[in-house]
């Protein structure tokens, strides 16, 4: 059984152990990506369950081959939705990357951009 989490808890983990990738340029193939790396597989599993998707994987770092790290990665529209839900709870500069990813996806879709209640 996976522990249930909240959007603010997910936001904290994205900021602490995550990465947001926003492709540069105005490529029509723009696809935002969110990735979180953790020592315990319970966190990636909880994020996948909370957001309803994403890929789970694991790897051993080159400098610490005895260690196993676990990842959760989500791309495209599901990543934008995850960011939209967590932006109001973000407090670091990663929030700017999250806002930029949501704004670009909305502009690509020709929609009005609303982030955290602001246009």
C-alpha positions as a Markdown table, in Angstrom:
| # | Residue | x | y | z |
|---|---|---|---|---|
| 1 | Unk | 0.0 | 0.0 | 0.0 |
| 2 | Unk | 1.3 | 3.4 | -1.0 |
| 3 | Unk | 1.0 | 6.3 | 1.5 |
| 4 | Unk | -1.3 | 9.1 | 0.3 |
| 5 | Unk | 0.3 | 12.5 | -0.2 |
| 6 | Unk | -0.9 | 16.0 | -0.8 |
| 7 | Unk | -0.1 | 18.6 | -3.5 |
| 8 | Unk | 2.0 | 20.6 | -1.0 |
| 9 | Unk | 4.0 | 17.5 | 0.1 |
| 10 | Unk | 4.6 | 16.7 | -3.6 |
| 11 | Unk | 5.7 | 20.2 | -4.3 |
| 12 | Unk | 8.2 | 20.0 | -1.5 |
| 13 | Unk | 9.7 | 16.8 | -3.0 |
| 14 | Unk | 9.8 | 18.3 | -6.5 |
| 15 | Unk | 11.7 | 21.3 | -5.2 |
| 16 | Unk | 14.0 | 19.3 | -2.9 |
| 17 | Unk | 14.9 | 16.3 | -5.1 |
| 18 | Unk | 13.4 | 17.1 | -8.4 |
| 19 | Unk | 14.1 | 18.6 | -11.8 |
| 20 | Unk | 11.9 | 20.4 | -14.3 |
| 21 | Unk | 12.9 | 20.4 | -17.9 |
| 22 | Unk | 11.5 | 23.0 | -20.2 |
| 23 | Unk | 12.8 | 22.7 | -23.8 |
| 24 | Unk | 14.1 | 26.0 | -25.2 |
| 25 | Unk | 12.8 | 27.6 | -28.3 |
| 26 | Unk | 9.3 | 27.5 | -29.8 |
| 27 | Unk | 9.4 | 23.9 | -31.0 |
| 28 | Unk | 6.0 | 22.4 | -31.6 |
| 29 | Unk | 7.3 | 19.3 | -30.0 |
| 30 | Unk | 7.7 | 21.1 | -26.6 |
| 31 | Unk | 7.1 | 18.6 | -23.9 |
| 32 | Unk | 7.8 | 19.5 | -20.3 |
| 33 | Unk | 9.2 | 16.9 | -17.9 |
| 34 | Unk | 9.3 | 16.6 | -14.2 |
| 35 | Unk | 11.6 | 14.1 | -12.5 |
| 36 | Unk | 12.2 | 13.3 | -8.8 |
| 37 | Unk | 15.0 | 11.1 | -7.5 |
| 38 | Unk | 14.8 | 9.4 | -4.1 |
| 39 | Unk | 16.7 | 6.8 | -2.0 |
| 40 | Unk | 13.4 | 5.1 | -1.0 |
| 41 | Unk | 11.1 | 3.7 | -3.7 |
| 42 | Unk | 8.1 | 4.6 | -1.6 |
| 43 | Unk | 8.4 | 8.3 | -2.7 |
| 44 | Unk | 8.3 | 7.8 | -6.5 |
| 45 | Unk | 5.5 | 5.3 | -6.0 |
| 46 | Unk | 3.5 | 7.8 | -4.0 |
| 47 | Unk | 4.0 | 10.5 | -6.6 |
| 48 | Unk | 2.9 | 8.2 | -9.4 |
| 49 | Unk | -0.2 | 7.2 | -7.4 |
| 50 | Unk | -0.9 | 10.9 | -6.4 |
| 51 | Unk | -0.7 | 12.3 | -10.0 |
| 52 | Unk | -2.1 | 9.2 | -11.7 |
| 53 | Unk | 0.8 | 8.4 | -13.9 |
| 54 | Unk | 4.4 | 8.7 | -14.7 |
| 55 | Unk | 7.3 | 6.3 | -15.2 |
| 56 | Unk | 9.1 | 4.6 | -12.4 |
| 57 | Unk | 12.8 | 3.5 | -12.8 |
| 58 | Unk | 15.9 | 2.9 | -10.8 |
| 59 | Unk | 19.7 | 3.2 | -11.3 |
| 60 | Unk | 23.0 | 3.0 | -9.5 |
| 61 | Unk | 25.1 | 6.2 | -9.6 |
| 62 | Unk | 28.5 | 5.7 | -11.2 |
| 63 | Unk | 30.3 | 7.1 | -8.1 |
| 64 | Unk | 28.3 | 4.9 | -5.7 |
| 65 | Unk | 27.5 | 1.7 | -7.5 |
| 66 | Unk | 26.5 | 0.0 | -4.2 |
| 67 | Unk | 23.6 | 2.5 | -3.9 |
| 68 | Unk | 20.2 | 2.3 | -5.7 |
| 69 | Unk | 18.2 | 5.4 | -6.5 |
| 70 | Unk | 14.6 | 5.4 | -7.6 |
| 71 | Unk | 13.0 | 7.9 | -10.0 |
| 72 | Unk | 9.5 | 9.1 | -11.0 |
| 73 | Unk | 9.2 | 10.9 | -14.3 |
| 74 | Unk | 6.2 | 12.4 | -16.0 |
| 75 | Unk | 6.1 | 14.2 | -19.3 |
| 76 | Unk | 3.8 | 16.3 | -21.5 |
| 77 | Unk | 0.2 | 17.3 | -20.5 |
| 78 | Unk | 0.3 | 15.1 | -17.3 |
| 79 | Unk | 3.5 | 16.9 | -16.2 |
| 80 | Unk | 1.8 | 20.3 | -16.8 |
| 81 | Unk | -1.2 | 19.2 | -14.7 |
| 82 | Unk | 1.2 | 18.0 | -11.9 |
| 83 | Unk | 3.0 | 21.4 | -12.0 |
| 84 | Unk | -0.3 | 23.4 | -12.1 |
| 85 | Unk | -1.4 | 21.6 | -8.9 |
| 86 | Unk | 2.0 | 22.1 | -7.1 |
| 87 | Unk | 2.9 | 25.7 | -8.1 |
| 88 | Unk | 0.8 | 27.3 | -5.4 |
| 89 | Unk | 2.9 | 25.4 | -2.8 |
| 90 | Unk | 6.4 | 26.0 | -4.3 |
| 91 | Unk | 8.7 | 28.5 | -2.6 |
| 92 | Unk | 12.1 | 28.2 | -4.4 |
| 93 | Unk | 13.3 | 29.3 | -7.9 |
| 94 | Unk | 12.0 | 26.0 | -9.3 |
| 95 | Unk | 8.6 | 27.7 | -9.1 |
| 96 | Unk | 9.6 | 30.0 | -12.0 |
| 97 | Unk | 10.5 | 26.9 | -14.2 |
| 98 | Unk | 7.2 | 25.3 | -13.3 |
| 99 | Unk | 5.3 | 28.5 | -14.2 |
| 100 | Unk | 7.2 | 28.8 | -17.5 |
| 101 | Unk | 6.4 | 25.2 | -18.4 |
| 102 | Unk | 2.6 | 25.7 | -17.7 |
| 103 | Unk | 2.6 | 29.1 | -19.5 |
| 104 | Unk | 4.3 | 27.6 | -22.6 |
| 105 | Unk | 1.9 | 24.7 | -22.7 |
| 106 | Unk | -1.1 | 27.0 | -22.4 |
| 107 | Unk | 0.2 | 29.3 | -25.1 |
| 108 | Unk | 0.8 | 26.3 | -27.4 |
| 109 | Unk | -2.8 | 25.3 | -26.8 |
| 110 | Unk | -4.1 | 28.9 | -27.4 |
| 111 | Unk | -5.6 | 29.1 | -24.0 |
| 112 | Unk | -5.6 | 32.0 | -21.5 |
| 113 | Unk | -2.8 | 31.5 | -19.0 |
| 114 | Unk | -3.9 | 31.2 | -15.4 |
| 115 | Unk | -1.4 | 30.4 | -12.8 |
| 116 | Unk | -2.1 | 30.4 | -9.1 |
| 117 | Unk | -5.2 | 32.6 | -9.7 |
| 118 | Unk | -3.2 | 35.1 | -11.8 |
| 119 | Unk | -3.4 | 35.8 | -15.5 |
